[in-house]
């Protein structure tokens, strides 16, 4: 399976700094989006540390081992975030954290590894599927207390993350693996993208003939809104080798 991809990030219309970061490595078949938390320098540093940790991995041939390499690297970053907090007298410890979404592809197989509310979508045979599930309080209300999605998101504090790198001493990652077919398209993005785009717009984006055109259309659509958050997206397209 061959792949093509395109990526882009932007501050959006409100934020002065971009706390998102990404890596786009189609030759190594690995892609990452991280959305930093902690405010300005801390959020920017957090997301950069996450993507650099994954970028530095010397990926092995075995796909299962590659997944383990990624999870190990992310847990090491989590350890650094939770154990190396900066303490200043009279001030609370510096909190650094980041969401992360990683996509790995090998032949006809993919793995998605994540913590937080950055997402992965799959566009297959004219249908869009959300591969990931947000690690946020509203999602727990839906899963555990039978709230509707709309009801859950209206609850106070419902968008608080339940998992993220730096949130707890033990990092809980979620992993989805599946077979892929020629023509599958993946979208990795931070919440600054999906919270400002409608389903019909997303559908039109994913029907574009190339990853680059898809990313350009996506950013055009999001930046036409209030775009209050940083936005980052990667579009990956698979196709059979000939």
TATAJO-V115007 format. One record per residue. N is the residue number from 1. SS is DSSP state (hx for helix, st for strand, lp for the rest). PSI is psi in radians with two decimals (NA if undefined). D_CENTER is the distance of its C-alpha to the mean C-alpha in Angstrom with 1 decimal. Layout:
n:N ss:SS psi:PSI d_center:D_CENTER
n:N ss:SS psi:PSI d_center:D_CENTER
//
This chain:
n:1 ss:lp psi:2.19 d_center:22.6
n:2 ss:st psi:2.73 d_center:21.8
n:3 ss:st psi:2.61 d_center:18.6
n:4 ss:st psi:2.62 d_center:18.1
n:5 ss:st psi:2.82 d_center:15.1
n:6 ss:st psi:2.61 d_center:14.6
n:7 ss:st psi:2.74 d_center:12.2
n:8 ss:st psi:2.63 d_center:12.9
n:9 ss:st psi:2.71 d_center:12.2
n:10 ss:st psi:2.60 d_center:14.7
n:11 ss:lp psi:-0.42 d_center:16.0
n:12 ss:lp psi:-2.98 d_center:16.9
n:13 ss:lp psi:-0.15 d_center:20.4
n:14 ss:lp psi:-0.81 d_center:20.7
n:15 ss:lp psi:2.45 d_center:18.9
n:16 ss:lp psi:-0.49 d_center:21.0
n:17 ss:lp psi:2.72 d_center:18.4
n:18 ss:lp psi:1.98 d_center:14.8
n:19 ss:lp psi:0.13 d_center:12.8
n:20 ss:st psi:2.73 d_center:9.6
n:21 ss:st psi:2.76 d_center:9.6
n:22 ss:st psi:2.83 d_center:8.6
n:23 ss:st psi:2.48 d_center:10.8
n:24 ss:st psi:1.62 d_center:12.2
n:25 ss:st psi:1.32 d_center:14.8
n:26 ss:lp psi:-0.52 d_center:16.3
n:27 ss:lp psi:-0.55 d_center:19.4
n:28 ss:lp psi:-0.06 d_center:17.8
n:29 ss:lp psi:0.85 d_center:15.5
n:30 ss:st psi:2.38 d_center:12.4
n:31 ss:st psi:2.51 d_center:9.2
n:32 ss:st psi:2.44 d_center:6.5
n:33 ss:st psi:2.30 d_center:4.2
n:34 ss:st psi:2.39 d_center:5.6
n:35 ss:st psi:1.84 d_center:7.3
n:36 ss:st psi:2.65 d_center:10.8
n:37 ss:st psi:2.66 d_center:13.4
n:38 ss:lp psi:-0.12 d_center:17.1
n:39 ss:lp psi:2.18 d_center:18.3
n:40 ss:hx psi:-2.02 d_center:19.0
n:41 ss:hx psi:-0.68 d_center:19.7
n:42 ss:hx psi:-0.76 d_center:18.2
n:43 ss:hx psi:-0.68 d_center:14.8
n:44 ss:hx psi:-0.74 d_center:15.0
n:45 ss:hx psi:-0.72 d_center:16.3
n:46 ss:hx psi:-0.86 d_center:13.8
n:47 ss:hx psi:-0.65 d_center:10.7
n:48 ss:hx psi:-0.71 d_center:13.2
n:49 ss:hx psi:-0.65 d_center:14.5
n:50 ss:hx psi:-0.89 d_center:11.3
n:51 ss:hx psi:-0.58 d_center:10.8
n:52 ss:hx psi:-0.64 d_center:14.6
n:53 ss:hx psi:-0.69 d_center:15.0
n:54 ss:hx psi:-0.68 d_center:13.1
n:55 ss:hx psi:-0.51 d_center:14.9
n:56 ss:lp psi:-0.14 d_center:18.2
n:57 ss:lp psi:2.30 d_center:18.2
n:58 ss:lp psi:1.63 d_center:21.1
n:59 ss:lp psi:2.34 d_center:19.9
n:60 ss:lp psi:3.03 d_center:22.8
n:61 ss:lp psi:-0.68 d_center:23.9
n:62 ss:lp psi:2.20 d_center:23.5
n:63 ss:hx psi:-0.72 d_center:20.3
n:64 ss:hx psi:-0.67 d_center:20.5
n:65 ss:hx psi:-0.56 d_center:21.2
n:66 ss:hx psi:-0.72 d_center:18.2
n:67 ss:hx psi:-0.76 d_center:16.0
n:68 ss:hx psi:-0.65 d_center:18.2
n:69 ss:hx psi:-0.76 d_center:17.8
n:70 ss:hx psi:-0.82 d_center:14.1
n:71 ss:hx psi:-0.64 d_center:14.5
n:72 ss:hx psi:-0.78 d_center:17.5
n:73 ss:hx psi:-0.72 d_center:16.0
n:74 ss:hx psi:-0.64 d_center:13.3
n:75 ss:hx psi:-0.54 d_center:16.2
n:76 ss:hx psi:-0.67 d_center:18.3
n:77 ss:hx psi:-0.74 d_center:16.0
n:78 ss:hx psi:-0.72 d_center:16.0
n:79 ss:hx psi:-0.73 d_center:19.8
n:80 ss:hx psi:-0.71 d_center:20.1
n:81 ss:hx psi:-0.73 d_center:18.4
n:82 ss:hx psi:-0.41 d_center:20.6
n:83 ss:hx psi:-0.32 d_center:23.8
n:84 ss:lp psi:0.68 d_center:24.1
n:85 ss:lp psi:2.39 d_center:23.9
n:86 ss:lp psi:2.18 d_center:26.2
n:87 ss:lp psi:2.15 d_center:29.3
n:88 ss:lp psi:2.30 d_center:31.6
n:89 ss:lp psi:2.27 d_center:34.8
n:90 ss:lp psi:-0.02 d_center:34.8
n:91 ss:lp psi:2.63 d_center:31.1
n:92 ss:lp psi:2.71 d_center:28.4
n:93 ss:lp psi:2.53 d_center:26.2
n:94 ss:lp psi:2.23 d_center:23.3
n:95 ss:lp psi:2.17 d_center:20.1
n:96 ss:lp psi:2.40 d_center:17.0
n:97 ss:st psi:3.00 d_center:13.6
n:98 ss:st psi:2.49 d_center:9.8
n:99 ss:st psi:2.88 d_center:6.7
n:100 ss:st psi:2.46 d_center:4.9
n:101 ss:st psi:2.19 d_center:3.4
n:102 ss:st psi:2.33 d_center:6.6
n:103 ss:st psi:2.20 d_center:8.8
n:104 ss:st psi:2.39 d_center:12.5
n:105 ss:st psi:2.43 d_center:15.4
n:106 ss:st psi:1.99 d_center:19.1
n:107 ss:lp psi:-2.03 d_center:21.9
n:108 ss:lp psi:0.59 d_center:21.5
n:109 ss:st psi:2.56 d_center:18.9
n:110 ss:st psi:2.74 d_center:15.1
n:111 ss:st psi:2.37 d_center:13.0
n:112 ss:st psi:2.20 d_center:9.5
n:113 ss:st psi:2.23 d_center:9.0
n:114 ss:st psi:2.82 d_center:6.9
n:115 ss:st psi:2.22 d_center:8.2
n:116 ss:lp psi:-2.75 d_center:7.9
n:117 ss:lp psi:0.25 d_center:7.1
n:118 ss:lp psi:2.56 d_center:3.6
n:119 ss:st psi:2.82 d_center:4.8
n:120 ss:st psi:2.23 d_center:6.6
n:121 ss:st psi:2.62 d_center:10.1
n:122 ss:st psi:2.26 d_center:13.2
n:123 ss:st psi:1.96 d_center:16.2
n:124 ss:st psi:2.19 d_center:19.3
n:125 ss:lp psi:0.89 d_center:22.9
n:126 ss:lp psi:0.37 d_center:22.4
n:127 ss:st psi:2.54 d_center:20.3
n:128 ss:st psi:2.28 d_center:16.8
n:129 ss:st psi:2.40 d_center:15.1
n:130 ss:st psi:1.94 d_center:12.1
n:131 ss:lp psi:-0.72 d_center:11.2
n:132 ss:lp psi:2.83 d_center:9.2
n:133 ss:lp psi:2.29 d_center:11.0
n:134 ss:lp psi:2.33 d_center:10.1
n:135 ss:lp psi:1.34 d_center:11.5
n:136 ss:st psi:2.75 d_center:13.7
n:137 ss:hx psi:-0.69 d_center:17.5
n:138 ss:hx psi:-0.62 d_center:18.0
n:139 ss:hx psi:-0.66 d_center:16.5
n:140 ss:hx psi:-0.66 d_center:18.9
n:141 ss:hx psi:-0.64 d_center:21.7
n:142 ss:hx psi:-0.81 d_center:21.1
n:143 ss:hx psi:-0.67 d_center:21.1
n:144 ss:hx psi:-0.40 d_center:23.8
n:145 ss:hx psi:0.21 d_center:26.0
n:146 ss:lp psi:0.49 d_center:26.0
n:147 ss:lp psi:2.64 d_center:24.9
n:148 ss:lp psi:2.81 d_center:23.9
n:149 ss:hx psi:-0.74 d_center:20.5
n:150 ss:hx psi:-0.79 d_center:22.4
n:151 ss:hx psi:-0.78 d_center:24.5
n:152 ss:hx psi:-0.74 d_center:21.8
n:153 ss:hx psi:-0.25 d_center:19.9
n:154 ss:lp psi:-0.17 d_center:23.4
n:155 ss:lp psi:2.53 d_center:23.9
n:156 ss:lp psi:2.28 d_center:24.1
n:157 ss:lp psi:0.26 d_center:21.1
n:158 ss:lp psi:-0.32 d_center:19.2
n:159 ss:lp psi:0.10 d_center:15.8
n:160 ss:lp psi:2.38 d_center:16.1
n:161 ss:st psi:2.47 d_center:13.5
n:162 ss:lp psi:-0.26 d_center:15.0
n:163 ss:lp psi:2.49 d_center:12.8
n:164 ss:lp psi:2.78 d_center:11.0
n:165 ss:st psi:2.18 d_center:12.0
n:166 ss:lp psi:-0.14 d_center:15.4
n:167 ss:lp psi:-0.62 d_center:16.1
n:168 ss:lp psi:2.80 d_center:18.6
n:169 ss:lp psi:-0.58 d_center:20.7
n:170 ss:lp psi:2.08 d_center:19.5
n:171 ss:lp psi:2.15 d_center:15.8
n:172 ss:lp psi:1.94 d_center:15.1
n:173 ss:lp psi:2.59 d_center:12.4
n:174 ss:st psi:2.47 d_center:12.1
n:175 ss:st psi:2.29 d_center:12.6
n:176 ss:st psi:2.28 d_center:13.5
n:177 ss:st psi:2.53 d_center:15.7
n:178 ss:st psi:2.82 d_center:17.6
n:179 ss:st psi:2.52 d_center:20.0
n:180 ss:lp psi:2.76 d_center:19.2
n:181 ss:lp psi:2.81 d_center:21.8
n:182 ss:lp psi:2.33 d_center:22.7
n:183 ss:lp psi:-0.18 d_center:21.3
n:184 ss:lp psi:2.42 d_center:18.0
n:185 ss:st psi:2.37 d_center:15.3
n:186 ss:st psi:2.49 d_center:11.5
n:187 ss:st psi:2.08 d_center:9.2
n:188 ss:st psi:2.36 d_center:5.5
n:189 ss:st psi:2.71 d_center:5.1
n:190 ss:lp psi:2.94 d_center:5.4
n:191 ss:hx psi:-0.33 d_center:8.3
n:192 ss:hx psi:-0.22 d_center:10.7
n:193 ss:hx psi:-1.05 d_center:10.5
n:194 ss:hx psi:-0.39 d_center:11.0
n:195 ss:lp psi:-0.15 d_center:13.4
n:196 ss:lp psi:0.27 d_center:15.7
n:197 ss:lp psi:2.42 d_center:16.0
n:198 ss:lp psi:2.83 d_center:18.4
n:199 ss:hx psi:-0.76 d_center:18.2
n:200 ss:hx psi:-0.59 d_center:21.1
n:201 ss:hx psi:-0.75 d_center:19.4
n:202 ss:hx psi:-0.69 d_center:16.3
n:203 ss:hx psi:-0.81 d_center:18.9
n:204 ss:hx psi:-0.66 d_center:20.8
n:205 ss:hx psi:-0.83 d_center:17.8
n:206 ss:hx psi:-0.15 d_center:17.1
n:207 ss:lp psi:-0.05 d_center:20.9
n:208 ss:lp psi:2.59 d_center:21.2
n:209 ss:lp psi:-0.18 d_center:22.9
n:210 ss:lp psi:2.70 d_center:20.6
n:211 ss:hx psi:-0.70 d_center:17.0
n:212 ss:hx psi:-0.79 d_center:18.3
n:213 ss:hx psi:-0.63 d_center:20.1
n:214 ss:hx psi:-0.79 d_center:17.2
n:215 ss:hx psi:-0.75 d_center:15.0
n:216 ss:hx psi:-0.76 d_center:18.3
n:217 ss:hx psi:-0.70 d_center:19.0
n:218 ss:hx psi:-0.81 d_center:15.6
n:219 ss:hx psi:-0.60 d_center:16.0
n:220 ss:hx psi:-0.75 d_center:19.7
n:221 ss:hx psi:-0.81 d_center:19.1
n:222 ss:hx psi:-0.73 d_center:16.7
n:223 ss:hx psi:-0.15 d_center:19.0
n:224 ss:lp psi:-0.17 d_center:21.9
n:225 ss:lp psi:-2.95 d_center:20.9
n:226 ss:lp psi:-0.42 d_center:21.1
n:227 ss:lp psi:1.07 d_center:17.5
n:228 ss:lp psi:-0.27 d_center:17.8
n:229 ss:lp psi:2.88 d_center:14.4
n:230 ss:lp psi:2.61 d_center:12.6
n:231 ss:st psi:2.37 d_center:10.7
n:232 ss:st psi:2.40 d_center:8.6
n:233 ss:st psi:2.56 d_center:8.3
n:234 ss:st psi:2.28 d_center:9.2
n:235 ss:st psi:2.21 d_center:11.7
n:236 ss:st psi:2.27 d_center:13.2
n:237 ss:st psi:2.28 d_center:16.7
n:238 ss:st psi:2.58 d_center:18.7
n:239 ss:st psi:2.66 d_center:22.5
n:240 ss:lp psi:2.49 d_center:25.5
n:241 ss:lp psi:2.67 d_center:27.3
n:242 ss:lp psi:NA d_center:30.9
//
